[in-house]
């Protein structure tokens, strides 16, 4: 595979991300006020992850998607590695589908009990659970530096 490049999306390029989601994750609804990070190969979008502002100080990692034909090649891992140096901190949460818990765990996300979630995150989590989503709340904890 050619060299991957990563960037925070310029909001003017939102239509490119919307088209990408339509092909690879049709239920996703990217918005201009989200922080969107992309991975590209040969100037073609191949992966996207969004960070949605929740309350005054939290972010929710959402809508992570890799192009169907490029999955299982480590692109999602590389995109999250990039995000670790640019956006991830202890104020970032995600609601992982059960089959992806280990993926996020590898990137320093830890399962959280709903009772310890900030109120705004817990409210959203409860709403998604009532919709029938089989998700696990997780929080990013930066690795300890030696």
C-alpha positions in Angstrom: 0.0 0.0 0.0 1.2 3.5 -0.7 2.0 6.0 2.0 -0.9 7.1 4.2 -1.4 10.8 4.9 -3.5 12.2 7.8 -5.1 15.5 8.4 -7.8 17.4 10.3 -10.5 18.0 7.7 -11.0 21.5 6.4 -14.8 22.1 6.8 -14.9 23.1 3.1 -14.2 19.5 2.3 -17.2 18.1 4.3 -19.0 17.0 1.1 -16.1 14.6 0.4 -16.6 13.0 3.8 -20.3 12.9 3.4 -19.8 11.0 0.1 -17.3 8.6 1.8 -19.8 7.8 4.6 -22.6 7.3 2.1 -20.5 4.5 0.5 -18.9 2.9 3.7 -21.1 3.9 6.7 -24.5 5.1 5.5 -25.9 5.8 8.9 -23.2 8.4 9.8 -24.2 12.0 9.7 -21.0 14.2 9.7 -21.5 17.9 10.7 -19.5 21.0 10.2 -19.0 21.6 14.0 -17.3 18.3 14.5 -13.5 17.7 14.4 -13.0 15.3 11.6 -9.7 13.5 10.9 -9.0 11.6 7.7 -6.5 9.2 6.3 -5.8 9.2 2.5 -3.7 7.2 0.2 -2.7 8.6 -3.2 -5.0 11.6 -2.4 -8.0 9.3 -2.0 -9.9 9.3 1.2 -9.7 5.8 2.9 -10.7 6.4 6.5 -12.5 8.9 8.7 -13.1 9.5 12.4 -15.1 12.3 13.9 -15.1 13.9 17.3 -18.3 15.4 18.5 -18.4 18.1 21.2 -20.6 16.9 24.2 -21.2 19.5 26.9 -18.5 22.1 27.5 -15.4 19.9 27.8 -15.9 16.4 26.4 -15.5 14.9 23.0 -17.2 11.7 21.7 -15.2 9.7 19.1 -17.8 8.7 16.6 -18.3 7.5 13.0 -14.9 5.7 12.6 -14.9 4.1 9.2 -12.4 2.6 6.8 -13.2 2.0 3.2 -14.6 -1.5 2.8 -12.0 -2.7 0.4 -9.2 -1.6 2.7 -10.3 -3.0 6.0 -8.1 -5.3 8.1 -4.9 -3.6 6.8 -4.2 -1.5 9.9 -5.5 1.8 8.5 -7.9 2.3 11.4 -5.0 1.7 13.9 -2.8 4.2 12.1 -5.5 6.8 12.0 -6.1 6.4 15.8 -2.3 6.6 16.4 -2.4 9.9 14.6 -5.3 11.1 16.7 -3.4 10.2 19.9 -0.9 12.9 19.1 -3.5 15.5 17.9 -6.8 15.2 19.7 -7.1 12.3 22.2 -7.0 13.2 25.9 -8.8 12.2 29.1 -11.9 14.1 28.0 -12.5 11.8 25.0 -15.1 9.0 25.1 -16.4 6.5 22.7 -19.3 4.1 22.5 -17.7 1.0 21.1 -19.7 -1.8 19.5 -18.9 -5.0 21.4 -16.8 -6.5 18.6 -14.6 -3.3 18.5 -13.9 -3.0 22.3 -10.4 -4.7 21.9 -9.6 -2.3 19.0 -10.2 0.7 21.1 -8.5 -0.9 24.1 -5.4 -1.1 22.0 -5.5 2.7 21.7 -5.8 3.3 25.5 -9.6 3.4 25.8 -10.9 1.8 29.0 -14.4 0.5 29.6 -16.3 2.8 31.9 -19.3 2.0 34.1 -22.3 4.2 33.0 -22.5 5.5 36.6 -19.0 7.2 36.4 -19.7 8.8 33.0 -20.1 12.6 33.0 -23.8 13.4 32.9 -23.9 14.6 29.3 -22.1 11.5 28.1 -24.2 9.1 30.2 -27.4 10.8 28.9 -26.4 10.1 25.3 -25.2 6.6 26.2 -28.6 5.8 27.8 -30.5 7.2 24.7 -28.4 5.0 22.4 -29.0 1.9 24.6 -32.7 2.5 24.6 -32.5 2.6 20.8 -31.2 -1.0 21.0 -27.5 -0.3 20.2 -25.2 -2.9 21.7 -22.4 -0.5 22.8 -19.9 -0.1 25.6 -18.9 3.2 27.0 -15.1 3.8 27.0 -12.8 6.6 28.0 -9.4 7.5 26.7 -6.6 7.4 29.3 -3.2 8.6 28.0 -0.4 6.1 28.6 1.9 6.9 31.5 5.2 8.4 30.3 8.3 7.0 31.8 
